Amino acid sequence: MKDEDILKYSIIYRKHQKKLSFGLMIAIIIISVILIGVGLFISIYSKEKFIIIAGVIMIILGGFDIPLIVGFNKKTQKRIDNMTDIECAKRYCRVYGIDFSKK
């Protein structure tokens, strides 16, 4: 494989992976905020003790989820930046079914 192809594939792979990681982070943050909102709604408007406890658990889980996904995104971005061009190109070729050894 030519050096230009390796560089091109590695740039594309890094760009796609960073977008995917960021999109996943945003989606999970949105789900966490919804979970917190539903938990608050259940906790405030429910009269049964079991349902109130379930609402509080939803609030806690939503609150813990946000810092976890932000940390995951930071580690993923750092890991993508530290990958070599050849490794990125190999992964890109594997994902898209391109034979890496030829060309």
C-alpha positions as CSV (number, residue, x, y, z in Angstrom):
1,M,0.0,0.0,0.0
2,K,1.3,3.4,-0.9
3,D,2.2,6.0,1.8
4,E,-0.4,8.4,0.4
5,D,-3.1,5.8,0.8
6,I,-2.1,5.0,4.3
7,L,-2.2,8.7,5.2
8,K,-5.5,9.2,3.5
9,Y,-7.1,6.2,5.2
10,S,-5.7,7.1,8.6
11,I,-7.0,10.7,8.4
12,I,-10.5,9.5,7.3
13,Y,-10.5,6.8,10.1
14,R,-9.5,9.3,12.8
15,K,-12.1,11.8,11.7
16,H,-14.9,9.2,11.6
17,Q,-14.0,7.8,15.0
18,K,-13.9,11.2,16.6
19,K,-17.3,12.1,15.2
20,L,-18.7,8.7,16.3
21,S,-17.3,9.1,19.8
22,F,-18.7,12.6,20.1
23,G,-22.1,11.6,18.8
24,L,-22.3,8.7,21.2
25,M,-21.4,11.0,24.1
26,I,-24.1,13.5,23.1
27,A,-26.7,10.8,22.7
28,I,-25.9,9.3,26.1
29,I,-25.9,12.7,27.8
30,I,-29.4,13.3,26.3
31,I,-30.6,10.0,27.6
32,S,-29.1,10.8,31.0
33,V,-30.9,14.1,31.2
34,I,-34.2,12.5,30.2
35,L,-33.6,9.9,32.9
36,I,-33.0,12.6,35.5
37,G,-36.1,14.4,34.4
38,V,-38.3,11.4,34.5
39,G,-36.9,10.5,37.9
40,L,-37.6,13.9,39.2
41,F,-41.2,13.8,37.8
42,I,-41.8,10.4,39.3
43,S,-40.3,11.4,42.7
44,I,-42.3,14.6,42.9
45,Y,-45.8,13.4,41.7
46,S,-45.9,9.9,43.1
47,K,-47.4,9.0,46.4
48,E,-46.1,5.4,46.7
49,K,-42.8,4.8,48.5
50,F,-41.6,2.2,46.1
51,I,-42.1,4.5,43.1
52,I,-40.4,7.4,44.8
53,I,-37.3,5.2,45.5
54,A,-37.3,4.1,41.8
55,G,-37.4,7.8,40.8
56,V,-34.5,8.6,43.1
57,I,-32.5,5.7,41.7
58,M,-33.1,7.0,38.2
59,I,-31.9,10.5,39.2
60,I,-28.7,9.0,40.7
61,L,-28.0,6.8,37.7
62,G,-28.5,9.7,35.3
63,G,-26.2,11.9,37.4
64,F,-23.4,9.3,37.5
65,D,-23.7,8.5,33.8
66,I,-22.8,12.0,32.6
67,P,-19.3,12.2,34.1
68,L,-18.6,8.6,33.0
69,I,-19.4,9.2,29.4
70,V,-17.4,12.5,29.3
71,G,-14.4,10.6,30.7
72,F,-14.9,7.8,28.1
73,N,-15.0,10.4,25.3
74,K,-11.7,12.0,26.5
75,K,-10.0,8.6,26.7
76,T,-11.3,7.6,23.3
77,Q,-10.1,10.9,21.7
78,K,-6.7,10.5,23.3
79,R,-6.4,6.8,22.1
80,I,-7.4,7.8,18.6
81,D,-4.7,10.5,18.5
82,N,-2.0,8.2,19.8
83,M,-2.7,5.5,17.1
84,T,-0.1,5.2,14.3
85,D,-1.1,5.9,10.8
86,I,-0.6,2.3,9.8
87,E,-2.9,1.0,12.6
88,C,-5.6,3.5,11.6
89,A,-5.3,2.6,7.9
90,K,-5.5,-1.2,8.8
91,R,-8.7,-0.6,10.9
92,Y,-10.2,1.6,8.1
93,C,-9.5,-1.1,5.5
94,R,-10.9,-3.8,7.8
95,V,-14.1,-1.8,8.4
96,Y,-14.7,-1.1,4.7
97,G,-13.5,-4.4,3.4
98,I,-10.4,-3.1,1.5
99,D,-7.4,-5.5,1.2
100,F,-4.6,-3.7,3.1
101,S,-1.8,-5.9,1.7
102,K,-2.4,-5.1,-1.9
103,K,-2.1,-1.8,-3.9
